[in-house]
Amino acid sequence: MQIESILASFSSILSELASVEVYLRRHLSAVYNESTVGEWLGSWVEPRRKRLAQLEHDAQLQMRIGGKVDGGDIYSPELDVQMDPET
């Protein structure tokens, strides 16, 4: 079933994201004060972590009831990464 493989991916990505956060916190703290680091991580890492955690939770619930995961009405466009190649 695809939900099972997605669930394993969510767990792996969340683990990697936690490692990236530790790495960024350590290295950003060498340049910026703690409040700036916290604000940056809160703006860029935390929303994605929350979104992935919600998707993982939804996938677990769907596995229990045998349904499918489609993200439902929890989508929030402000959590999408906006990349401007010209900046």
CYANA upper distance limits for C-alpha pairs under 8 A (distance plus 0.5 A):
  1 MET  CA      5 SER  CA      7.71
  2 GLN  CA      6 ILE  CA      6.68
  3 ILE  CA      7 LEU  CA      6.45
  3 ILE  CA     59 ALA  CA      6.91
  3 ILE  CA     63 MET  CA      7.38
  3 ILE  CA     68 LYS  CA      7.75
  3 ILE  CA     69 VAL  CA      7.80
  4 GLU  CA      8 ALA  CA      6.88
  4 GLU  CA     63 MET  CA      8.18
  5 SER  CA      9 SER  CA      6.79
  6 ILE  CA     10 PHE  CA      6.70
  6 ILE  CA     59 ALA  CA      8.30
  7 LEU  CA     11 SER  CA      6.89
  7 LEU  CA     56 GLU  CA      6.52
  7 LEU  CA     59 ALA  CA      6.85
  7 LEU  CA     60 GLN  CA      7.76
  8 ALA  CA     12 SER  CA      6.79
  9 SER  CA     13 ILE  CA      6.52
 10 PHE  CA     14 LEU  CA      6.52
 10 PHE  CA     52 LEU  CA      7.07
 10 PHE  CA     53 ALA  CA      8.14
 10 PHE  CA     55 LEU  CA      8.27
 10 PHE  CA     56 GLU  CA      6.34
 11 SER  CA     15 SER  CA      6.72
 11 SER  CA     56 GLU  CA      7.89
 12 SER  CA     16 GLU  CA      6.76
 13 ILE  CA     17 LEU  CA      6.49
 14 LEU  CA     18 ALA  CA      6.72
 14 LEU  CA     49 ARG  CA      7.20
 14 LEU  CA     52 LEU  CA      7.48
 14 LEU  CA     53 ALA  CA      7.89
 15 SER  CA     19 SER  CA      6.99
 16 GLU  CA     20 VAL  CA      6.72
 17 LEU  CA     21 GLU  CA      6.62
 17 LEU  CA     45 VAL  CA      8.34
 17 LEU  CA     49 ARG  CA      7.72
 18 ALA  CA     22 VAL  CA      6.86
 19 SER  CA     23 TYR  CA      6.73
 20 VAL  CA     24 LEU  CA      6.49
 21 GLU  CA     25 ARG  CA      6.44
 21 GLU  CA     41 LEU  CA      7.90
 21 GLU  CA     45 VAL  CA      7.65
 22 VAL  CA     26 ARG  CA      6.71
 23 TYR  CA     27 HIS  CA      6.80
 24 LEU  CA     28 LEU  CA      6.13
 25 ARG  CA     29 SER  CA      6.35
 25 ARG  CA     37 VAL  CA      7.05
 25 ARG  CA     41 LEU  CA      8.30
 26 ARG  CA     30 ALA  CA      7.35
 27 HIS  CA     31 VAL  CA      7.74
 28 LEU  CA     32 TYR  CA      6.32
 28 LEU  CA     37 VAL  CA      6.74
 29 SER  CA     33 ASN  CA      6.54
 29 SER  CA     34 GLU  CA      6.71
 29 SER  CA     37 VAL  CA      6.91
 32 TYR  CA     36 THR  CA      6.66
 32 TYR  CA     37 VAL  CA      6.84
 33 ASN  CA     37 VAL  CA      6.90
 34 GLU  CA     38 GLY  CA      6.54
 35 SER  CA     39 GLU  CA      6.57
 36 THR  CA     40 TRP  CA      6.58
 37 VAL  CA     41 LEU  CA      6.61
 38 GLY  CA     42 GLY  CA      6.36
 39 GLU  CA     43 SER  CA      6.56
 40 TRP  CA     44 TRP  CA      6.57
 40 TRP  CA     45 VAL  CA      8.36
 41 LEU  CA     45 VAL  CA      5.52
 41 LEU  CA     46 GLU  CA      6.76
 42 GLY  CA     46 GLU  CA      5.45
 42 GLY  CA     47 PRO  CA      7.61
 43 SER  CA     47 PRO  CA      7.25
 44 TRP  CA     48 ARG  CA      7.68
 45 VAL  CA     49 ARG  CA      6.72
 46 GLU  CA     50 LYS  CA      6.56
 47 PRO  CA     51 ARG  CA      6.65
 47 PRO  CA     79 LEU  CA      6.51
 48 ARG  CA     52 LEU  CA      6.60
 48 ARG  CA     79 LEU  CA      7.03
 49 ARG  CA     53 ALA  CA      6.51
 50 LYS  CA     54 GLN  CA      6.58
 51 ARG  CA     55 LEU  CA      6.69
 51 ARG  CA     79 LEU  CA      8.14
 52 LEU  CA     56 GLU  CA      6.56
 53 ALA  CA     57 HIS  CA      6.61
 54 GLN  CA     58 ASP  CA      6.60
 55 LEU  CA     59 ALA  CA      6.56
 55 LEU  CA     71 GLY  CA      7.25
 56 GLU  CA     60 GLN  CA      6.76
 57 HIS  CA     61 LEU  CA      6.81
 58 ASP  CA     62 GLN  CA      6.60
 58 ASP  CA     69 VAL  CA      7.30
 58 ASP  CA     71 GLY  CA      8.19
 59 ALA  CA     63 MET  CA      6.63
 59 ALA  CA     68 LYS  CA      8.17
 59 ALA  CA     69 VAL  CA      6.29
 60 GLN  CA     64 ARG  CA      6.96
 61 LEU  CA     65 ILE  CA      7.08
 62 GLN  CA     66 GLY  CA      6.13
 62 GLN  CA     67 GLY  CA      5.37
 62 GLN  CA     68 LYS  CA      6.35
 62 GLN  CA     69 VAL  CA      6.88
 63 MET  CA     67 GLY  CA      6.91
 63 MET  CA     68 LYS  CA      8.18
 71 GLY  CA     75 TYR  CA      6.92
 76 SER  CA     80 ASP  CA      8.08
